[in-house]
Amino acid sequence: MHEQLNVAEYLGYLLRRWRFWVIACAAAGLLSLGFSLLQPKQYTATASILIDAPSGADPRVATAVSPMYLESLRTYEHFVESDTLFLEAVEKFHLRADYPGAAAESLKHRFLKVTKPRDTRILEVSATLRDPVKAQALTQYIAEQTVNLNRTLSGQSDQDSINEAQRQLDVARGNLERAENLFKEESGRAPYEALQAEVDNLVELRARLQKELLDSKVDIADYGTQNNQRELQSARARVAALEKQVADVDAELSAKERTASARRAYLDKLQADLKAARTSSQSAESRLNDVRSMAGSRSERLRIIDPGIVPQRPSSPNVPLNVIAALLIAAVFAWLYLTVAFALRGQARRAPLRAYSER
């Protein structure tokens, strides 16, 4: 059976070796201090960019404070982290000369940091360099170029919308011009009213002829009763002539009515097309005016609210933090070492006793 740990003896063992604690912690602290002092100082400058919500009548304004909308603003981090933008900054500030042989990707990961604090519309751009003045200038440059990039893309998007609205207006105006020309061309032919008047005249003529034909048939009946052959023959001849005239009028009236009906239907169609083309043109023109008036206010706008200052204190190495961490680590390892040594010492003392008891 294992013996219980003697706490008093264990604590006494640790206290008696306090010099070991001091030496371990002092060595670790001195090594950490020396290493920290030998490290080149790095300075971090930070600029802040405000993401303004869309203005005007854009419906997204209503969602400007929703958590989902605020989370979607993280996409603007990619504006700042643009490889093209960072390469321009590398060339402008001659970072390759300061860090020869380093790839652009490693430089970006080492020097540039972009964060958007949760539930805010703020982008924080940080640059860490050995030169504090250059760090601030790099941070401000990237922030300014990010704002310009957003402004350029927004302007391109607005111009694309304007161009599309203008194209639709040009198409609508072309359709309107064709509809007006067709209507004028059709209206320039013989007026529809004249054709309708001819139809009305034929209807009146047909009615008059039918009345005369009816009267002539009555005369035939009368002359037949009177046995007046001469008048009867004359009445029959008149009836035949009237019937032929009625047939001719019916044929002409039918043709005129078909022509008038087709003409009326075609004019109605042209008039409906003209009305639709005018409505479409007005709608396209109104949409173009709306798009132009909304230009610049349909997407978020970026503004630099803090270009940052030249840092006065280095961000790294953090000497106090490094020394404290080294002291804590040394103390833990010293405690572990002494604990293992105490256990081994106890086992070495109990071994002769076990051997004697086994005899």
Phi, psi and omega per residue, in radians:
M1 nan 2.376 3.118
H2 -1.269 2.458 3.109
E3 -1.361 2.596 3.107
Q4 -1.203 2.582 3.126
L5 -1.204 2.287 3.092
N6 -1.537 1.772 -3.041
V7 -1.101 -0.768 -3.111
A8 -1.070 -0.765 3.130
E9 -1.146 -0.675 -3.136
Y10 -1.126 -0.788 3.123
L11 -1.150 -0.680 3.103
G12 -1.109 -0.681 3.113
Y13 -1.083 -0.739 3.140
L14 -1.154 -0.703 -3.101
L15 -1.218 -0.613 -3.117
R16 -1.179 -0.359 -3.129
R17 -1.869 0.664 3.133
W18 -1.126 -0.484 3.119
R19 -1.115 -0.606 3.118
F20 -1.112 -0.715 3.092
W21 -1.047 -0.849 -3.076
V22 -1.095 -0.795 -3.108
I23 -1.102 -0.769 -3.118
A24 -1.104 -0.811 -3.118
C25 -1.171 -0.714 -3.140
A26 -1.130 -0.735 3.126
A27 -1.103 -0.781 -3.138
A28 -1.132 -0.725 3.130
G29 -1.113 -0.755 -3.132
L30 -1.161 -0.722 3.106
L31 -1.100 -0.753 3.126
S32 -1.132 -0.711 3.128
L33 -1.110 -0.805 3.137
G34 -1.105 -0.773 3.135
F35 -1.090 -0.716 -3.132
S36 -1.149 -0.701 -3.120
L37 -1.224 -0.478 3.124
L38 -1.367 -0.362 -3.135
Q39 -1.241 2.461 3.093
P40 -1.159 2.477 -3.129
K41 -1.301 2.438 3.103
Q42 -2.077 2.410 -3.128
Y43 -2.063 2.386 -3.103
T44 -2.011 2.162 3.051
A45 -1.950 2.498 -3.065
T46 -2.259 2.299 3.044
A47 -2.015 2.606 -3.111
S48 -2.057 2.344 3.133
I49 -2.083 2.267 3.099
L50 -1.676 2.309 3.104
I51 -1.699 1.798 3.126
D52 -1.332 2.361 3.112
A53 -1.218 2.717 3.104
P54 -1.019 2.502 3.123
S55 -1.873 -2.957 3.131
G56 1.277 -2.550 -3.066
A57 -1.659 0.242 -3.140
D58 -1.115 2.227 -3.102
P59 -1.155 -0.286 -3.139
R60 -1.230 -0.267 3.112
V61 -1.040 -0.588 -3.123
A62 -1.144 -0.373 -3.120
T63 -1.777 0.235 -3.006
A64 -1.092 -0.434 -3.074
V65 -1.895 0.088 -3.130
S66 -1.316 2.544 3.133
P67 -1.038 -0.636 3.140
M68 -1.129 -0.719 3.125
Y69 -1.144 -0.770 3.138
L70 -1.095 -0.641 3.112
E71 -1.190 -0.590 3.135
S72 -1.158 -0.351 -3.138
L73 -1.230 -0.172 3.097
R74 -1.097 -0.328 3.115
T75 -1.081 -0.422 3.130
Y76 -1.236 -0.223 3.043
E77 -1.081 -0.558 -3.138
H78 -1.198 -0.462 3.055
F79 -1.059 -0.811 -3.100
V80 -1.220 -0.625 -3.064
E81 -1.518 0.260 3.137
S82 -1.016 2.249 3.133
D83 -1.097 -0.702 3.141
T84 -1.077 -0.771 3.130
L85 -1.105 -0.742 -3.112
F86 -1.185 -0.657 3.109
L87 -1.115 -0.663 3.063
E88 -1.080 -0.716 3.113
A89 -1.159 -0.666 3.116
V90 -1.056 -0.765 -3.141
E91 -1.224 -0.681 -3.086
K92 -1.144 -0.717 -3.071
F93 -1.774 0.174 3.034
H94 0.961 0.779 -3.124
L95 -1.239 -0.462 3.125
R96 -1.152 -0.569 3.107
A97 -1.218 -0.592 3.119
D98 -1.324 -0.516 -3.113
Y99 -2.271 1.271 -3.082
P100 -1.162 2.498 3.097
G101 1.473 -0.195 -3.122
A102 -1.447 2.398 3.103
A103 -1.286 2.684 -3.115
A104 -1.069 -0.658 -3.138
E105 -1.112 -0.740 3.139
S106 -1.196 -0.619 3.093
L107 -1.119 -0.713 -3.126
K108 -1.139 -0.776 3.128
H109 -1.153 -0.524 -3.098
R110 -1.410 -0.667 -2.968
F111 -1.786 -0.561 -2.966
L112 -1.861 2.377 3.094
K113 -2.452 2.293 -3.120
V114 -2.201 2.239 3.114
T115 -2.389 2.636 2.994
K116 -2.158 1.838 3.139
P117 -0.932 2.491 -3.062
R118 -1.049 2.426 3.084
D119 1.046 0.588 3.060
T120 -2.293 2.962 3.050
R121 -1.983 0.619 -3.089
I122 -1.989 2.343 2.972
L123 -1.878 2.242 3.103
E124 -1.898 2.130 -3.115
V125 -1.934 2.107 -3.107
S126 -2.125 2.419 3.069
A127 -2.227 2.344 -3.108
T128 -2.086 2.060 -3.138
L129 -2.435 2.964 3.090
R130 -1.299 -0.509 3.138
D131 -1.676 2.011 -3.098
P132 -1.119 -0.638 3.137
V133 -1.146 -0.772 3.129
K134 -1.180 -0.586 3.103
A135 -1.103 -0.776 3.114
Q136 -1.160 -0.724 -3.135
A137 -1.128 -0.699 3.117
L138 -1.123 -0.756 3.141
T139 -1.087 -0.819 -3.131
Q140 -1.127 -0.691 -3.132
Y141 -1.094 -0.812 -3.129
I142 -1.126 -0.697 3.106
A143 -1.102 -0.781 3.140
E144 -1.130 -0.743 -3.141
Q145 -1.181 -0.563 3.070
T146 -1.126 -0.769 3.098
V147 -1.090 -0.761 3.127
N148 -1.117 -0.689 3.118
L149 -1.102 -0.772 3.107
N150 -1.100 -0.715 3.128
R151 -1.120 -0.700 3.137
T152 -1.134 -0.792 -3.137
L153 -1.147 -0.685 3.105
S154 -1.127 -0.717 3.107
G155 -1.117 -0.701 3.091
Q156 -1.118 -0.728 3.112
S157 -1.101 -0.757 3.105
D158 -1.110 -0.731 -3.133
Q159 -1.152 -0.659 3.078
D160 -1.089 -0.717 3.116
S161 -1.148 -0.703 3.113
I162 -1.135 -0.756 3.134
N163 -1.086 -0.720 3.129
E164 -1.155 -0.736 3.095
A165 -1.122 -0.672 3.103
Q166 -1.148 -0.694 3.108
R167 -1.081 -0.776 3.120
Q168 -1.111 -0.644 3.104
L169 -1.162 -0.720 3.119
D170 -1.089 -0.721 3.107
V171 -1.119 -0.766 -3.141
A172 -1.112 -0.709 3.116
R173 -1.180 -0.641 3.068
G174 -1.092 -0.764 3.095
N175 -1.097 -0.688 3.125
L176 -1.130 -0.735 3.139
E177 -1.110 -0.725 3.106
R178 -1.139 -0.721 3.130
A179 -1.121 -0.703 3.116
E180 -1.139 -0.713 3.141
N181 -1.129 -0.764 3.128
L182 -1.096 -0.722 -3.125
F183 -1.177 -0.716 3.112
K184 -1.151 -0.705 3.137
E185 -1.100 -0.769 3.138
E186 -1.216 -0.663 3.125
S187 -1.224 -0.439 -3.139
G188 -1.285 -0.272 3.047
R189 -1.242 -3.029 -3.139
A190 -0.955 2.254 -3.099
P191 -0.995 2.498 3.131
Y192 -1.102 -0.560 -3.125
E193 -1.100 -0.666 3.118
A194 -1.123 -0.709 3.098
L195 -1.132 -0.692 3.116
Q196 -1.188 -0.596 3.084
A197 -1.135 -0.687 3.083
E198 -1.074 -0.708 3.104
V199 -1.114 -0.761 3.126
D200 -1.089 -0.707 3.124
N201 -1.128 -0.696 3.114
L202 -1.155 -0.631 3.101
V203 -1.111 -0.770 3.124
E204 -1.124 -0.725 3.132
L205 -1.107 -0.720 3.135
R206 -1.107 -0.722 3.124
A207 -1.128 -0.709 -3.140
R208 -1.161 -0.738 3.134
L209 -1.146 -0.691 3.119
Q210 -1.136 -0.606 3.084
K211 -1.152 -0.767 3.103
E212 -1.114 -0.683 3.122
L213 -1.102 -0.708 3.113
L214 -1.115 -0.739 3.109
D215 -1.098 -0.698 -3.135
S216 -1.152 -0.648 3.107
K217 -1.166 -0.620 3.069
V218 -1.126 -0.692 3.115
D219 -1.093 -0.689 3.113
I220 -1.044 -0.754 3.132
A221 -1.110 -0.708 -3.137
D222 -1.170 -0.807 -3.123
Y223 -1.153 -0.542 3.093
G224 -1.177 -0.653 3.114
T225 -1.184 -0.665 -3.127
Q226 -1.414 -0.169 -3.114
N227 1.028 0.712 3.112
N228 -1.705 1.631 -3.007
Q229 -1.157 -0.694 -3.089
R230 -1.136 -0.829 3.117
E231 -1.197 -0.574 3.133
L232 -1.105 -0.771 3.122
Q233 -1.109 -0.717 3.126
S234 -1.112 -0.703 -3.138
A235 -1.160 -0.702 3.134
R236 -1.125 -0.700 3.111
A237 -1.105 -0.712 3.131
R238 -1.136 -0.677 3.099
V239 -1.102 -0.752 3.141
A240 -1.102 -0.722 3.132
A241 -1.150 -0.719 -3.141
L242 -1.165 -0.674 3.117
E243 -1.098 -0.692 3.101
K244 -1.126 -0.738 3.131
Q245 -1.106 -0.718 3.118
V246 -1.107 -0.714 3.125
A247 -1.120 -0.751 3.122
D248 -1.108 -0.731 3.127
V249 -1.128 -0.711 3.122
D250 -1.063 -0.747 3.141
A251 -1.127 -0.795 3.136
E252 -1.147 -0.699 3.132
L253 -1.111 -0.716 3.131
S254 -1.097 -0.741 3.127
A255 -1.140 -0.764 3.140
K256 -1.117 -0.677 -3.132
E257 -1.156 -0.707 3.098
R258 -1.103 -0.756 3.122
T259 -1.104 -0.759 -3.137
A260 -1.136 -0.718 3.139
S261 -1.124 -0.766 3.130
A262 -1.135 -0.705 3.129
R263 -1.114 -0.741 -3.139
R264 -1.133 -0.733 3.129
A265 -1.133 -0.699 -3.138
Y266 -1.184 -0.718 3.099
L267 -1.120 -0.706 3.103
D268 -1.091 -0.712 3.120
K269 -1.121 -0.788 3.120
L270 -1.088 -0.686 3.136
Q271 -1.174 -0.691 3.093
A272 -1.143 -0.731 3.105
D273 -1.109 -0.684 3.137
L274 -1.138 -0.731 3.114
K275 -1.116 -0.764 3.121
A276 -1.117 -0.696 3.135
A277 -1.149 -0.685 3.096
R278 -1.132 -0.742 3.115
T279 -1.097 -0.756 3.131
S280 -1.121 -0.697 3.130
S281 -1.146 -0.753 3.121
Q282 -1.114 -0.719 3.134
S283 -1.129 -0.740 3.133
A284 -1.145 -0.690 3.116
E285 -1.155 -0.690 3.103
S286 -1.136 -0.707 3.130
R287 -1.146 -0.689 3.102
L288 -1.073 -0.738 3.120
N289 -1.127 -0.684 3.121
D290 -1.137 -0.757 -3.125
V291 -1.108 -0.724 3.126
R292 -1.148 -0.700 -3.133
S293 -1.220 -0.471 -3.130
M294 -1.577 -0.044 -3.126
A295 -1.022 2.307 3.123
G296 1.518 -0.072 -3.100
S297 -2.236 0.211 -3.111
R298 -1.722 -0.099 3.131
S299 -2.385 2.927 -3.136
E300 -1.132 2.585 3.080
R301 -2.044 2.442 -3.135
L302 -1.777 2.382 3.111
R303 -2.346 2.370 3.065
I304 -1.421 2.012 3.122
I305 -1.741 -0.246 3.103
D306 -2.697 1.851 3.141
P307 -1.296 -0.095 -3.128
G308 1.519 2.851 3.129
I309 -2.117 2.862 3.073
V310 -1.212 2.062 -3.091
P311 -1.131 2.416 -3.127
Q312 -1.655 -0.455 -3.128
R313 -2.054 2.498 3.132
P314 -1.218 2.517 3.081
S315 -1.451 -0.401 3.064
S316 -2.703 2.629 -0.029
P317 -1.332 2.578 3.094
N318 -1.568 1.609 -3.015
V319 -1.033 -0.902 -3.128
P320 -1.019 -0.742 -3.126
L321 -1.133 -0.742 3.138
N322 -1.111 -0.721 -3.132
V323 -1.163 -0.770 3.129
I324 -1.076 -0.749 3.126
A325 -1.105 -0.713 3.125
A326 -1.124 -0.718 3.116
L327 -1.091 -0.767 3.136
L328 -1.115 -0.754 3.141
I329 -1.135 -0.727 3.125
A330 -1.124 -0.691 3.134
A331 -1.121 -0.727 3.138
V332 -1.125 -0.805 -3.132
F333 -1.167 -0.609 3.079
A334 -1.125 -0.731 3.123
W335 -1.114 -0.728 3.123
L336 -1.120 -0.739 -3.133
Y337 -1.098 -0.806 -3.129
L338 -1.159 -0.610 3.118
T339 -1.122 -0.782 3.117
V340 -1.126 -0.703 3.136
A341 -1.127 -0.691 3.115
F342 -1.119 -0.705 3.130
A343 -1.151 -0.752 3.136
L344 -1.139 -0.648 3.110
R345 -1.120 -0.719 3.129
G346 -1.137 -0.699 3.109
Q347 -1.131 -0.662 3.141
A348 -1.152 -0.596 3.139
R349 -1.316 -0.567 -3.089
R350 -1.452 -0.251 -3.091
A351 -1.114 -0.834 3.110
P352 -1.052 -0.633 -3.125
L353 -1.151 -0.693 3.113
R354 -1.171 -0.664 -3.136
A355 -1.152 -0.702 3.131
Y356 -1.145 -0.733 -3.123
S357 -1.176 -0.486 -3.127
E358 -1.308 -0.405 3.081
R359 -1.230 nan nan
